[in-house]
Amino acid sequence: MPTKATPSDISPAQAESDAVSVPLPATGKGPEARGDAAAEAGSPVAAADFPVIIVTGLSGAGKSTVLNVLEDLRYFTVDGLPATLAPQMVTILNREALAHYQGLVLGMDLRESNFVRNLEKSLERLQGMGIRPAVVFIEANPAVLNRRYATTRRPHPLESEGMGLEQALEQERLRLAPVRETADLVVDTSTYSIHDLRRVIQKKWSSIQGRIRSLRINIVTFGFKYGVPADADLVFDLRFLPNPYFVPDLRPLSGLDEPVARYVLEAGHGDAFLARLVDFLHFLLPQYEAEGRYRLTIAIGCTGGRHRSVAVAEALLRALKKSDYAVSMEHRHMELG
């Protein structure tokens, strides 16, 4: 297997340490460095700002959870990929097709026959193309894996070879030992909850997330007379602002129209409120991110959900996007108000 950085083991006691960092994949600068296959594929998927990550490890240790976490962090994830297809996957995909993603994550496991040797060959081929994937190995101690299988009642992949569960777990650990020894990152999930594991993975990938935030924000506007959205995490009441509904020329318009937006933000305390709200969220949102939160719904309401809430929410959307948050908008009651 190609030479790699010395693997780093993460235990719960080290979870908050910054001692572990995952190296970025090394990439070439042109077709000669990437290899002919990558050159034919056009713009390569692997680049210094677009890492390729391979996630593997012991069955039942939490590989699927790690893939879900990375998917929530806006990585393009593929699970169950045979190791032999990794080079083809990298060359088939291109940066233009994955413009909204942070990197490519390939999930692999021992279900493929000759998995270890095939992975070695694929890593060699990728390095020959100028692509240096980061390999993440997920594991847990045998007692924990036994308990997890007893809970889920799913068969271990090696039990199909006539082994009992304990023997299958031991054989898998032995067979995957070469992969573990050369992995860039080894994560022991024995004492982690799903939320603990999410925080660890998010923390360790912070160095390659760039300026794109992991927290996804959904802004919902609504009218109080129709009810507060049940999915709201934060609710802000804008009924203290001057109401365009009582201005004849503005009543038929909505907060999407410039005259209404200007009236809402410039009359009364609209601008001052927006500035304080943005400042408050700039303090609050990183705290949610640090706790491993990946989705937050902010509900902004006025009487009918047509004028004030829409105008302020649209201004808030622009402000948060400037700070590189992934933000979506839903005007729930605008057509009713």
Secondary structure, 3 states (H helix, E strand, C coil): CCCCCCCEEECHHHCCCCCCCCCCCCCCCCHHHHCHHHHHCCCECCECCECEEEEEECCCCCHHHHHHHHHHCCCEEECCCCHHHHHHHHHHCECCCCCCCCCEEEECCCCCCCHHHHHHHHHHHHHHCCCCCEEEEEECCHHHHHHHHHHHCCCCHHHHHCCCHHHHHHHHHHHCHHHHHHCCEEEECCCCCHHHHHHHHHHHCHHHCCCCCCCEEEEEEEEHHHCCCCCCCEEEECCCCCCHHHCCCCCCCCCCCHHHHHHHHHCCCHHHHHHHHHHHHHHHHHHHHHCCCCEEEEEEEECCCCCHHHHHHHHHHHHHHHCCCEEEEEECCCCCC
